[in-house]
């Protein structure tokens, strides 16, 4: 239902604009100088899609019925006007990349070129040929009729389409209270000047030596375009166009004899300038206001941002900083302007680090990573830094922007969390998770280079009586002392791990024979038999130990650990054959 209602509304609007073109824009019985329905049809397709083509065709066909046109011409005109709208719609969709809110000058120019100038060639061929086939024109004036038809279609699209689009696509409020008086003044003066120029009115209380000319119109358009926005400018354009058409129709004012003397050629040129100039100025003004607002917004964001911001020129000299830069580095803005950011260097990075950074910057225009810098007071800190390169239209570097934050504390907290996740809370030894990771690394090396390694599984003997009689606090101290003794007996490349309770495991890397591991096992058992002095208590324990080798006793962690655990169990129960 909405589609049918909108289609019906489109047909009615088409007929209303067609009536305006036929009454006020006719220059002969075969052509007009201004055809506004063309702009409406194009916008309908741009906003609603090709599904509105039937409504455009019906609007064109009903227009021919209003003037009682022959069937052949009616068919040619309806088909030509529909094809014109579709060709314009297709060209804009395919090649225009158009912002329908007309926020850029290129949008306006592409709308006129792809939506008006080129597609109007289609209707300028179909309709005049329909006139010829119907006997309404002769061959000797066919070319002139085509020329007039093309001008009318181009003007209709160039004038009407932008006006509809700025009202259909713009979201901001039309009426701005702070500019009430200015907008009122623009309207009053524009109306008075338009009435004087185009309808020959005499301005009350003003005596002129000669009538006002068109040069009075453009300052008003400039005023409206630069100060009051696109929609207000569009309405003033409509008012001027209505005054021009009324004056030409009534044969009074500036264009009173333009039809007789020039075939409305001067009117067409003026109307095209009116359509393009006013809208172009308002687009430029709107873009400028948006740019200024964006600059102010960016400055505000920079000022309140907790991230430090530093801007350097093409020679890497500091041009600007924000307040957070001073907070994070300790350097005031005035202290660093014109200087190289290397004044923040901590000395913790090699030359190659900075060389890699610059290689990435020069190749891609962007670098992001972590870097150690130094504050004014000498304190080193870790920062997360992103650098972006700004280039001009020719691709030449203009500025680079660095955005950074102090992540020293966050990094320390992350490392603490990671450490706790992979280490035993009591002894500080690697837990089962980290042991598994190091086992897999050692397994990969052993497989690649055909090397051996071993896993020892250790269970403390007589630990439970210590815990039960002396308390958990002494038990914890004993576990920590055991961890220290085990670590003192192995190499840096080996891993001592606590699996829980009184169970420990040792990953012995790069062993040659089982004898190497047996020697270490004897040292461990001897060390565990030595008394532990814990506060005022002397504790004596021992350890049961099982050994499994890769690849002799398994090819994966589960198998090797199970075999080491089984060997430890046999040792704990006095099996002399246990390893």
Secondary structure, DSSP 8 states (H G I E B T S, - for coil): -HHHHHHHHHHHHHHHHHHHHHHHSBSSSS-BS--THHHHHHHHHHHH-GGGHHHHHHHHHHHHHHTT--HHHHHHHHHHHHHHHHHHHHHIIIII---TT--SHHHHHHHHIIIIITTHHHHHHHHHHHHHHTTSS-GGGHHHHHHHHHHHHHHHHHHHHHHHHHHHH--S-S--GGGHHHHHHHHHHHHHHHHHHHH----TT---SS---THHHHHHHHHHHHHT-HHHHHHHHHHHHHHHHHHHHHT-STTTTHHHHHTTHHHHHHHHHHHHHHHHHHHHHHHHHHHHHHHHHHHHHHHH-SSEEEEEETTSBEEEE-HHHHHHH---HHHHTTSBGGGGB-S-S-HHHHHHHHHHHHHHSEEEEEEEEE-TTS-EEEEEEEEEEEE-TTS-EEEEEEEEEE-HHHHHHHHHHHHHHHB-TTT--B-HHHHHHHHHHHHHHHHHHT-EEEEEEEEEETHHHHHHHH-HHHHHHHHHHHHHHHHHHS-TTSEEEEEETTEEEEEEEEESSHHHHHHHHHHHHHHHHS-EEETTEEE--EEEEEEEEETTT-SSHHHHHHHHHHHHHHHHTT-TT--
